[in-house]
Amino acid sequence: MTIDIIGAGIGGLTTAIALEQKGFKTRIFEQAENIKPIGAGIILASNAMQVYEKLGLRKAIEENGNSISSLNITNASLKPLSKMDLSYFENKFKVKNVAIHRGVLQQILIEKLSDSTINLNHKLNKVLENTNGHSLEFQNGEKIQSSTLLGADGLNSIVRQNLFFNNNIRKANQICWRGITKYSLPQKYQNELNEAWGKSERFGFVQIANNKVYWYALKSFKKNKEEFNLNKIEDYFCKYDSIIKDIISSTKKEQINTAEISDLAPINNWHKENVCLIGDAAHATTPNMGQGACQAIEDAYVLSECLSKYDLNKAFKEFQKLRLPKAHQVVKASWIIGKMAHLSNPILIGIRNQIIRLTPSSINRKQTEQIFQLSSV
Ligand SMILES: Cc1cc2nc3c(=O)[nH]c(=O)nc-3n(C[C@H](O)[C@H](O)[C@H](O)COP(=O)(O)OP(=O)(O)OC[C@H]3O[C@@H](n4cnc5c(N)ncnc54)[C@H](O)[C@@H]3O)c2cc1C
């Protein structure tokens, strides 16, 4: 059986690797003309790293990234509101949480593929059902017959829009800037992710390699992201700790990536006959828990296990049964965190910060453990 995958993002590539290792043949179709490194980092949490351990990629990722031993929420002056020590999870799951450059991760994934071809410049325009499966129509004029199709084509998935209902993309009304800069954080921050919460905005930063820091900054807007100007980003965070101000000013403006934050309102059906959605195409989340790609990576593992054990129909059903509750839990919790993080009323901010400070670490640990635990297939 040849499995066709639309999209060579983290979800599509990891799925192709997992399927290859189970003996399936895959073809990947990607709209981009070439796979360009994105100027941003990514945090691969324990659940993702457990999958990469199974796929034989843990070592390469650890060697090319930087391990993170604490996830902290702070105020604008970097005074901690909560600290999540990750050593408990490292001991339990035997993997670290790793921050890495997205381009480096992409390269590691591409190099791990052995048989699969990545067909670049293949933007899927239309999927049409026929008696033998589906006909895929690409913008470059090619038409391909597919017997088994995976939509790994992200938030605005064409596979989902063509074949599934409920495509409600929700706007969080937050702008997000991401950048990478040559910078070495003070020793105490070297193995931590710190996210500083202010008023209707926040700033996160992490060391991803020697002398390389990845950062992201988000701000709420009323009507649209044009309310903000990248050239004024220093002003927006002028009341923050000097490390944050240094990080921003040391980043070349033309290398800062600007995006709007959205997710997909949870949908209850990810598969139909010989087609299945995975990753952001099925369950795009806001980035507030750093779990979007991790959930796509879990999909790759669970789906490849299901396909190797069951016939296609049962495999897709089992996959959805195993993955949907957790993926939706992440989407819902992440949406709420995004609202909490961007409160603007000083009284509510004070109450929120007090609640965060007083929440016992055992509660945070229990919730995180649920997210980090892989489903057994
Ligand atoms: C600001 C921000 C920070 C984030 N930080 C983290 C983090 O720290 N940790 C984490 O786990 N997640 C994080 N995420 C989420 C993560 O980036 C996504 O969940 C993840 O990239 C989803 O992977 P995917 O492969 O499903 O989709 P995508 O990455 O969207 O990949 C889809 C691929 O399909 C291709 N494609 C799209 N349409 C077509 C078409 N019609 N034809 C052919 N190809 C097509 C695209 O070009 C792309 O290559 C973050 C997201 C944001 C916005």
The ligand as a MOL file (V3000), in Angstrom:
LIG
                    3D

  0  0  0     0  0            999 V3000
M  V30 BEGIN CTAB
M  V30 COUNTS 53 58 0 0 0
M  V30 BEGIN ATOM
M  V30 1 C 4.1420 31.0730 17.2830 0
M  V30 2 C 4.0890 29.5880 17.3190 0
M  V30 3 C 4.9280 28.8840 18.1850 0
M  V30 4 C 4.8550 27.4960 18.2610 0
M  V30 5 N 5.6630 26.8230 19.1170 0
M  V30 6 C 5.5550 25.4870 19.2540 0
M  V30 7 C 6.3740 24.7620 20.1560 0
M  V30 8 O 7.2580 25.3150 20.8220 0
M  V30 9 N 6.1830 23.4090 20.2850 0
M  V30 10 C 5.2390 22.7580 19.5540 0
M  V30 11 O 5.0930 21.5380 19.7160 0
M  V30 12 N 4.4570 23.4230 18.6620 0
M  V30 13 C 4.5870 24.7480 18.4880 0
M  V30 14 N 3.8190 25.4190 17.5830 0
M  V30 15 C 2.8320 24.6750 16.7620 0
M  V30 16 C 3.4820 23.9940 15.5820 0
M  V30 17 O 4.2330 24.9010 14.8150 0
M  V30 18 C 2.4460 23.3310 14.6890 0
M  V30 19 O 1.4920 22.6720 15.4700 0
M  V30 20 C 3.1080 22.3290 13.7810 0
M  V30 21 O 4.0170 22.9880 12.9190 0
M  V30 22 C 2.0670 21.5620 12.9750 0
M  V30 23 O 2.7140 20.7270 12.0690 0
M  V30 24 P 1.9460 20.1740 10.7910 0
M  V30 25 O 2.9530 19.4070 10.0290 0
M  V30 26 O 0.6850 19.5040 11.2200 0
M  V30 27 O 1.4750 21.4660 10.0050 0
M  V30 28 P 2.3650 22.5980 9.3230 0
M  V30 29 O 3.5960 22.8690 10.0810 0
M  V30 30 O 1.4360 23.7540 9.0810 0
M  V30 31 O 2.7980 21.9700 7.9220 0
M  V30 32 C 1.8920 21.8420 6.8640 0
M  V30 33 C 2.6960 21.6570 5.5810 0
M  V30 34 O 1.7770 21.4610 4.5190 0
M  V30 35 C 2.1060 22.3000 3.4420 0
M  V30 36 N 0.8510 22.5790 2.7370 0
M  V30 37 C -0.1720 23.3520 3.1480 0
M  V30 38 N -1.1420 23.3760 2.2430 0
M  V30 39 C -0.7320 22.6010 1.2200 0
M  V30 40 C -1.3040 22.2340 -0.0270 0
M  V30 41 N -2.5150 22.6920 -0.4130 0
M  V30 42 N -0.6170 21.3970 -0.8600 0
M  V30 43 C 0.6180 20.9310 -0.4900 0
M  V30 44 N 1.2190 21.2710 0.6720 0
M  V30 45 C 0.5380 22.0800 1.5240 0
M  V30 46 C 2.7350 23.5280 4.0820 0
M  V30 47 O 3.5600 24.2350 3.1730 0
M  V30 48 C 3.5140 22.8850 5.2170 0
M  V30 49 O 4.8030 22.4800 4.8060 0
M  V30 50 C 3.9000 26.8040 17.4670 0
M  V30 51 C 3.0790 27.5050 16.5770 0
M  V30 52 C 3.1700 28.8860 16.5090 0
M  V30 53 C 2.2470 29.6170 15.5570 0
M  V30 END ATOM
M  V30 BEGIN BOND
M  V30 1 1 1 2
M  V30 2 1 2 3
M  V30 3 2 2 52
M  V30 4 2 3 4
M  V30 5 1 4 5
M  V30 6 1 4 50
M  V30 7 2 5 6
M  V30 8 1 6 7
M  V30 9 1 6 13
M  V30 10 2 7 8
M  V30 11 1 7 9
M  V30 12 1 9 10
M  V30 13 2 10 11
M  V30 14 1 10 12
M  V30 15 2 12 13
M  V30 16 1 13 14
M  V30 17 1 14 15
M  V30 18 1 14 50
M  V30 19 1 15 16
M  V30 20 1 16 17
M  V30 21 1 16 18
M  V30 22 1 18 19
M  V30 23 1 18 20
M  V30 24 1 20 21
M  V30 25 1 20 22
M  V30 26 1 22 23
M  V30 27 1 23 24
M  V30 28 2 24 25
M  V30 29 1 24 26
M  V30 30 1 24 27
M  V30 31 1 27 28
M  V30 32 2 28 29
M  V30 33 1 28 30
M  V30 34 1 28 31
M  V30 35 1 31 32
M  V30 36 1 32 33
M  V30 37 1 33 34
M  V30 38 1 33 48
M  V30 39 1 34 35
M  V30 40 1 35 36
M  V30 41 1 35 46
M  V30 42 1 36 37
M  V30 43 1 36 45
M  V30 44 2 37 38
M  V30 45 1 38 39
M  V30 46 1 39 40
M  V30 47 2 39 45
M  V30 48 1 40 41
M  V30 49 2 40 42
M  V30 50 1 42 43
M  V30 51 2 43 44
M  V30 52 1 44 45
M  V30 53 1 46 47
M  V30 54 1 46 48
M  V30 55 1 48 49
M  V30 56 2 50 51
M  V30 57 1 51 52
M  V30 58 1 52 53
M  V30 END BOND
M  V30 END CTAB
M  END
